Amino acid sequence: MLKVNEYFDGQVKSLALNNAEGQLTVGVMEAGNYEFGTSQQEEMTVVTGALEIQLPGETAFTTYTKGESFKLPAGIKFQARVNEQSAYLCRYFD
């Protein structure tokens, strides 16, 4: 069954699924500044738009655009800046 997730008063929404490729979410973000936390290792791929990401210990944001991916370790909080509506695919790993 698909699971719908909504965060930041509806500014971020995603659909979660489990299939042969594993646990995934496909989501969209409105323009804004967000702080997310991870409970397990993740890999995010930008589907459209751009995400500016700042990981713990980094002093600058890194911009990821359509087709680019980045990995997030488990148990962290990270900052995301979004300047236009953007979409992403997130894969989760144990």
ROPALUM-970855 format. One record per residue (C-alpha): residue number from 1; residue in one letter; x, y, z. Coordinates in steps of 0.5 Angstrom, whole numbers. Example, Ala and Ser with C-alpha at 12.3 -4.5 7.8 and 13.67 -1.06 7.14 Angstrom:
<atoms>
ATOM num residuo    px    py    pz
ATOM   1       a    25    -9    16
ATOM   2       s    27    -2    14
</atoms>
This chain:
<atoms>
ATOM num residuo    px    py    pz
ATOM   1       m     0     0     0
ATOM   2       l     2     7    -2
ATOM   3       k     4    12     4
ATOM   4       v     3    19     4
ATOM   5       n     7    24     8
ATOM   6       e     6    31     9
ATOM   7       y    11    36    12
ATOM   8       f    12    43    14
ATOM   9       d     5    45    13
ATOM  10       g     4    42     7
ATOM  11       q    10    45     4
ATOM  12       v    14    38     3
ATOM  13       k    10    32     1
ATOM  14       s    12    25    -1
ATOM  15       l     9    18    -3
ATOM  16       a    13    12     0
ATOM  17       l    13     5    -3
ATOM  18       n    16    -2    -2
ATOM  19       n    18    -6    -9
ATOM  20       a    24   -10   -12
ATOM  21       e    28    -4   -11
ATOM  22       g    27    -3    -4
ATOM  23       q    24     2     0
ATOM  24       l    23     9    -4
ATOM  25       t    20    16    -3
ATOM  26       v    18    20    -9
ATOM  27       g    17    27    -7
ATOM  28       v    16    35    -8
ATOM  29       m    18    41    -4
ATOM  30       e    15    48    -5
ATOM  31       a    21    54    -5
ATOM  32       g    23    55     2
ATOM  33       n    28    53     8
ATOM  34       y    28    46    11
ATOM  35       e    31    42    16
ATOM  36       f    31    34    16
ATOM  37       g    33    29    20
ATOM  38       t    35    22    17
ATOM  39       s    34    15    21
ATOM  40       q    37    11    16
ATOM  41       q    42    12    10
ATOM  42       e    39    15     4
ATOM  43       e    41    17    -3
ATOM  44       m    37    23    -6
ATOM  45       t    36    24   -13
ATOM  46       v    34    31   -16
ATOM  47       v    28    29   -21
ATOM  48       t    27    36   -23
ATOM  49       g    29    43   -20
ATOM  50       a    35    44   -15
ATOM  51       l    36    42    -8
ATOM  52       e    41    46    -4
ATOM  53       i    44    42     1
ATOM  54       q    48    43     7
ATOM  55       l    51    37    11
ATOM  56       p    53    37    19
ATOM  57       g    60    40    19
ATOM  58       e    60    44    12
ATOM  59       t    60    51    12
ATOM  60       a    57    52     5
ATOM  61       f    51    49     1
ATOM  62       t    52    45    -5
ATOM  63       t    47    45   -10
ATOM  64       y    44    39   -14
ATOM  65       t    40    39   -20
ATOM  66       k    36    35   -24
ATOM  67       g    39    28   -25
ATOM  68       e    44    29   -19
ATOM  69       s    45    25   -13
ATOM  70       f    48    25    -6
ATOM  71       k    48    21     0
ATOM  72       l    46    22     7
ATOM  73       p    48    18    13
ATOM  74       a    44    15    18
ATOM  75       g    42    20    25
ATOM  76       i    44    27    22
ATOM  77       k    40    33    21
ATOM  78       f    41    37    15
ATOM  79       q    39    44    12
ATOM  80       a    36    44     5
ATOM  81       r    34    51     1
ATOM  82       v    29    50    -5
ATOM  83       n    29    56   -10
ATOM  84       e    23    53   -14
ATOM  85       q    18    47   -14
ATOM  86       s    23    41   -14
ATOM  87       a    22    34   -14
ATOM  88       y    26    28   -11
ATOM  89       l    27    21   -11
ATOM  90       c    30    18    -4
ATOM  91       r    32    11    -3
ATOM  92       y    33     8     4
ATOM  93       f    38     3     6
ATOM  94       d    39    -1    12
</atoms>
